[in-house]
Amino acid sequence: MIPSINPPGDRTLGLLSYLYGPGKREEHVDPHLVASFDGMAPDPGRDPNAKLKALQQLLDQPVQALPEHARPAKHVWHTSVRTAPDDRTLSDEEWAEVARRIVAATGIDSGEGQPGCRWAAVRHADDHIHIVATLVCEDGTRPDDFRSGKRAQAEARLIEQELGLHQVAPGDGTAAQRPTSAERHKAERQGRERTAREELRETVRRAVAGATGDEEFFDRLAAAGLLVKKRVAPSGDLLGYKVALPDDRNKDGEPVYYPGARLAPDLSLPRIRERWSMDQPEPPPAEPMAPAVARRRATATLSDAVLVVHSGEDAVAAAHITAAGEILDALAKTSAAHTRHQLREAARAFERATRSHIHAARGHDQALRQAARELVNGGPALGRGEDGATTAMAIDMLFFLITAAAHWHTRKGHAQQAEAAHRAAEHLRVAYQVAAGQPLAVLHQRGRNLAHSLLERQAAAVRAAIPELAEQVLAEPGWPSLAATLADAEAAGHTSANLLADVAGRRELSTAESVSDVLVWRVRRMANLPADPYPEYVADAGAKRESAAPRTAEALGISTANGPLRRR
């Protein structure tokens, strides 16, 4: 249940006209009163003799009783209270009780014999009500509505429990500002899937990923097609910025600009500058880094970061979690079409998990930020071959890091951040299944074709390296893929048992539902094997890849649904 308190207004009648009207798209159905300050207010929705003007005058009476100079300029208080999409439909009586509790909790009408404001609750849809109040109490004083938003949210959490509704994770004041109803309606009229505020937030966040200074950041904003205005002090120092979409205009045809801080708390210029203030400049590479190389390097960096989030100091862990968001943004920005949607959804979800009241210790996250920069500079990756396989490798390790971030937030009591990280992990799971399907299918076929003696030798290596998990690994559907990978490593000069022991010792494996699939990517990375298994599989150098092996997991009848991302 979400209470959404709007800024105070000045026209009670105008608001009532909207609430009792048909709505902008005829979405208001049966508008009617469910509760009011005295239980006897006229209801223009169901009483043919009641007029909107009469309800407005009743609510405004304490305001009009004051001398004109003492009347508040903005005297109309307004909030909507909405249930979750999967909640049951509340009755009018239940909504009336919700309204009474919300106005009491916020100080609008505390009851208990104390003078309160006049208010009315209007319902014109199954899933929400609107509460209108005038901000002058019956005795002419102003209500104690300080921090009414937080008080309404706290009461909503109690109501959810008592009515058996969806439990919304409590916030901590670090969330980005939600789009207003006006912004949502405008987006719908313009045929946008998301509001301008949301589009701008995502574009700015991507521009930050791996950036090293003001100039690069603003160049990226311009390259993304945003309109940018900079706030400059008389001294010439840059103080801030605001951005707009070129086609988002107000009634006068002017662009609608949003300051960075209004997009998200960490997107103000001072907060953005904190990210690169501790970065150490690195010499530019002699030539552009290939996307596959950037993904391999990012995977190694992510692997190191998992340990920091698991056991590092809070401020350092917070910095790594924020920087993980930059890698996710960079990966989504440069991913192939078939994984791009899920990676972008993961980035949108994880954005909430990158902010908490634990201040990030910048500088410790430089390796992750450098990895994000390399991903962006490496450019778009193909969805096949080494690019595609290293994308699966990076997603797999990013899943580990984001899952670790979810556990970290849970330990700290950051409910919204933990929930956001879990949602991001679900999107990563789907992206992984798409990216990993083809290379794992090829490895699976190769493993099935290994000579019996070679297969037995690799099984013995597994029993020697990870005896506690060996029988589970050998029974998994992914075992042939691991066997083929170990054979590749052996051909490259590694000892399978030693390599497995080294790889397994770097991360716990007991929570993986498919240990074999997890080990495939770790072994291929540690042994510096090509992530794309095609070169090793094609027996005839002149044969076409299409005839060498089935291209997808589906073609082999193999499911990746229980792949390495299915963690408990």
Disulfide bonds with the S-S distance in Angstrom:
none
